[in-house]
Amino acid sequence: MNHVFSGRRIVAAWCSALFCLAICFPVTAQLLSLAPHGKLAEATSSPFPEVAWTLPSLKAAGKSLASGWLDKNFPFRSTLIRWYNYSSATLFGSMSANSPVVVGKDGWLYLARDRSIDVLEEHRAVKPLTEEQLAHLAAVYEERRAWLAERGIRYLVVVAPNKDTIYPEYLPDAFKQVGERSRMDQVMAYLEAKSSLNVLDLRGVLLEAKKSAQVFYSTDSHWNANGAFPSYQAVIERLAKDFPGLKPMPASNFFPQGFTFLGGDLSYMVGIEELITEQKFFMMPKTPLSARGVSTGIFKPGYTQAAQASAMEDKSLPKALFFHDSYFWEILGFLGEHFSRAVYVWVKPGLGGKQSLFDKELIEAEKPDVVVEEIAERFFIPVAVKAATVGEGAQ
């Protein structure tokens, strides 16, 4: 009996020692700089304020701790989350319920939520858009078109489709479209019937290109070069209706270049970009392109980064101003070949019923012949209507 009791005491002592070790190890590793400094794509991540024995410094440190700094910066947290997400994605084909990323079939990753937008719920289209939502969307862009028309400036809206729109077959079955018509079908039908907007819906272009090549990355929310290049051609072909001298470059002017690289933005969001790889694609010109980069030095609230510009020596070419989002980077290098001067402004998306920036001050200064707004489908489709927002976003 004593031997059994002693054995239990030894087991209890070992368990207690292991528990204390587990509790102390993360803090010890942090103090000794042994903990890895992995990063996760979290908006709330911020460095801890420098601590000094002064009242303001101690207050700042106390505020950070009270606001949950340790919840996001606990030693080994990012490593554990990365392992959990990787094992969940590869072994079980799923992510946690609150993850911004969903694992689809054959390992494809999809954007589930983008800030306030439930992307995949919008894809399901359970309830049709209301007349009020459709009318509001049309009014916003009609106001911009009319303002530009008064100044003799052409206007084109380009909508880049969501990945789930072009590749619904890899979505989990729970996110299949339920409504009779997609949100984008509703919007385009309304605009064609009740507005004079020039809208280029790139769904058809990408669905056609998809027949011969993969046009979106499986681990990224964006198109690849196979999707971006025909989209660039479609933009120039649409602009050629107003500027007949424009003609897109043929694919034969380029050779495709592929290489293996880290996973895309969706894998980065869940911290597994270094654990998976994907084939990246570029269209490399057979002869050097002619447009040269030009610095603008322009950065304003509502911009994601400073405005960029390109220039050509042929001053007979039209001038253009592009407002765009992250989809645009795959096609920007091609567009510069067609304009004597083009300015590219990456604007922050409109969320919560607000509109993205439409910089009238910059338009007045640049005096372009055409303004092009490129917008991802998820930011173009109305989610909620906020009162009195027509004209909002103008500066």
N, C-alpha and C positions, 0 to 999 in steps of 0.2 A: 504493500500500500504506500509506504514511504517513497519507494522507487517511482511509482506512478506519479505521486505528488511532486517529486523532484523533477521528473521529466516534464510535467506541465509547467512548472516554474521556469525551466530552461526555455521551453517553447515560448512562453509568455514574455520572457526577458528578450529573446531574439526578435519577436514581433514588435515589442516596444522600441527596441533599438533601431529596427528597420523603419518603423514609423517616424521616429525622431530624425533619422537620417534623411528620409524622404522630405520631411518638412524643412530641414535646414539646408539641404543640398542646393535648391534654386537660389536662395539668398547668398549662400557661400560662393556659388559659382559666379553670381553677379558681382560680388565684392572682389573676387579674384580675377575678374574679366575672363572667365571661362565659358560663360553662356554665349551661344551664337547670337548674332544680331540680325536675324532674319526679318524681312519686312513683309507686311501684308498690305493690300490695297484697302486701307481703312481711312475714311475721311476724318476720324477723330484722333488719329495718331499725331502726337506732338511731343517734343522733347521735354524732359522734366526741367523746371527752372533751376538755375544755379543757386545753390544754398550757401548763405553766409549768415553769420551770427548778428543779423540786423532784423529789426521788426518787419520791414517791407518784404525782405527775402523770405523770412519764416512764414509770413502770411501767404505769399505766393506759393510756397511749397505746400502749405496746408490746404490751400484752395485746390491745387492740382490733385492732391490725394483725395480730398472730399468729392471731387468731380469724377472720380473713378479712373485716375491715371494708372493705378496698379492693375485694374481690370484689363487694360489693353497692353500693358508692358511687363507683365509678370515673366520672370526668366523662363525660357524654354516654351513660352506660350505659342509663338509663331511656329516653332518646330513641331510641336504636338498637333497644332491645327493643320499644318502642311501634311503631316503623316496621315492624319485622320481623313482629310479631303482626298488625298491620293488613293488611300485604300478604299474609301467609299466609292470613288469614281471608277477605279480599275477592277475592284473585286465585286462590288454590288451595283454598279451603274446608277448611283444616286448621290445626292448631296443632302445636307441638313435642310429642314423646311424653311429656314430663314436665309438660306444662301441666295445671293444675287445670280447664281449660275445653276442651270439645270443640265444634268447629263442625259443626252439622248441616245439613240440607237447607234451602234458601231463606234461608241466613244465620242460622238459629236457633242460639243458643248454649246449651250444656248444662253443668251442673256435673258434672265427671268424678270429682273427688275432693274430699272435705270432711274435712280433717285425716286421721285414720286410716281413714276410710270410703271404699272404692272404690265410688262411687255407681252408676256404669253397669255395673260387673261384678255388683253386687247386682241390678240391673235384669234382667240376662241370666238370673239364677236357674238357673245350670248345675246346681248341686247343691241339692236340697231342704234346708230347715232340719231339724235333728235334733229328736227328741223332747225331748232335754235342753234345747236352746235354747228351744223353745216352752214347756216346763214352767217354765223359769226366768223367762221374761218374764211368764207368767201369775202366778207366785208373787209377783213384785215388786209388781205392781199390785193383786193380791188383798190383800196385806198392807196396802197403803195404804187400800184400800176398807174393810177390816175395822176398821182403827184409826179411820177417820172414822165408820163406822157405830156404834161404841161411844159416840160423842159426839153421835149424832143428826144427822150432817152427810151430805148427799148427795154423790155423787162421779160425775163424768163425765170420761171420757178422749176427747179429740178428736184425730183423726189427720189432719193436712194432707198431701195427696199430694205426691209429688215431681213436678216438671215433666215428667220423662220418662215418668211413669205416665199423665199426662193427654194428652201429646202425643208418643207413641212414633213417630208417622209421620214426624217431622222428624229423628229420630235417624239417625246414620250406620248403614248396614246391619250393620256389625260389632258393633253393640250391641243388636241385636234380641233379644227374649226367646227363650231356648233351652228352658228348663224348661217342663213342662206347666202348672204353676201358678206364679203370681207369689209372691214372698215375702209380700206383704200378704194374698193369698188364703189362704195357708197359716195365717198368724197368726189371721185372722178366723175361719176354720173351726175352729181349735183353741179359741179363746176362747169361741165360741158353744157348743161341745160340752162344754167342761170347766171353765168359770168362770161366775161371776155378774156379771162386770164390765159396766158400762154404757159401751160404746165407740161413738162416732160416727165412722164411716168416711166421709169426705167425697168419696170417689172418685165415687160415683154422682151426688152433687149437682153436681160440677164437670163430669162428662161430659155431664150433661143441659144445663147452662148453656153448654157449649162448642158446642152445636148452633146457637145463635143469636148468639154473640159470642166473641171471643178472650179467654180467661180467665187466661192467663199472659203475661207480657212475653217477647218473643223474645230480649232481651238480658239478662234478669234471671232469677234462680232462683225468684222469688216470683210469686204470683198478682197480678193487677191487680184493680181495683174490680169488674169484671165477674164475677170469680171469688170475691172476698171477700164481696160483699154477699149472694149466695145462701148462702154458707157461714155467715155471721152468722145468717141466717134459720133455717137448719137447726139451729144451736146452740140458739137460743131455742125452737124447736119441740120439740126433744128435752127441754129443761129444763121445758117446760110440762107434761110428763107428771107431774112431781113438784110443780110450782108452776102450777096451772091458770090463774092470772091473767095469766101471761106471754103476750104475743102479739107476734110480730116486726112491725116497721114495713114497710109495703109499699114497693115500688120507686117507686110513684107519688108518694110524699112527697119524692122527690129528683129532681134533673135531672142527667144525666151531663155532666161537664166534661172536655174533652180538650185537651191542649196538647203541643207538641213540646218534648222535653227531651233531655238527654244520655243516653247508654246506661246500662243498669242495672248491678247488682253484678258480673255475669259479665264485662262489658266492662271494668269497673274492675279486676278481678283481673289482667287481661292488659294494662292500661295504655292501652286504646283508647277509653275512655268519652268523651273529648273529640272523637274522630274520627268517631263515629257518633251517630245520634239515634234516638229512639223516641217514639211517641205515648203519653203518660201519661194515666191516667183517674182521675177522682174522682167520688164521689157527693155532690153539694152539696144540702143540705136547703133545701126551699122556704120553710120557716119555721125559726127558730132552735131547736136542740135544747135540752133542759132541764137535762141533767146538767152539773154544774160540776166543774172539777178541784180536787183536794184534795192538799196536800203531806203526805207521810208521814214524810220524814226517815229512812227505813229503808234501809240498805245493808249487806249481809253478804257474806262469802265465798260464792261460788256464784251471786251475782247478777251480771248483766251491767251493770246500772245500778241506781240507787235505785228502790225500789218507787214506783209511782204509784197514785193513787186517784181515784174520782169519787163524787159524792153527788147524791141527789135529795131534794126536800123531802118526798115521800110516804114516810113511815116504815113504811107497811104493806107496802112492797115487800120482797122477800127481800134478804139480804146475800150477797155472793159474793166468792170469792178465786180469782184466775186465776194459774196458773203457765204460762208461755208462752215461745215463741221468736220469731224475727223475722217469721214469717208473720203474727203477731197484730196488727201495727200497722195493717193495712188494715181491721180489724173492731173495734178497741178503741173508737173513737168512737161506734159504734152501740150497743154493749153497755151502756154506762153508763145508757141511758134506762130500763133494766128493773130496776135494783137501787137500794135505798135507799143502800147503800154498796157499792162494789166496789173491790178492791185488785188491782193488776196487777203481777206480778213476772216480769221477764224473767230466766230462769235459764239458766246455761250448760249446754250439752248433755252428756249422759253419753257418754263415749267409752271405748274399750278395755275394754268389759265393765262399766264403772261406771255408776251411775245418776245422773240429774240430781237436783238438790236438791229435796227435799220438806220444806219448812220447817214442822215441827210446832210449833215455838215461836211462829211467826207465826200459825198456825192457831188455837192456843190463845188468843192475844191478841185476834185479830179475831172469833172465834166466828161464822164465816159459816154460812149455811144450806146452802151448796153450795160445793164445791171443784171447779174445772175445770182439767184439765191439757191444754193444747194442745201437741202434739208433731209435728214434721215427720216424715214417713214414714221418712226415712233414719236418724233417731235412735230411732225406735220399733222398727224391725225389728232383731232381735238379729243381731249380727255375730260376736261371740265371747262365751263364757260364762266368767266369773271365779268362782272358788269363793267361797262364803259371802258373797254380795252381796245377798241378800234383806234388805231393811231399810236397805241402804246408801243414802246420799243424804238420809236423815232427819236432821233437826237439831232 
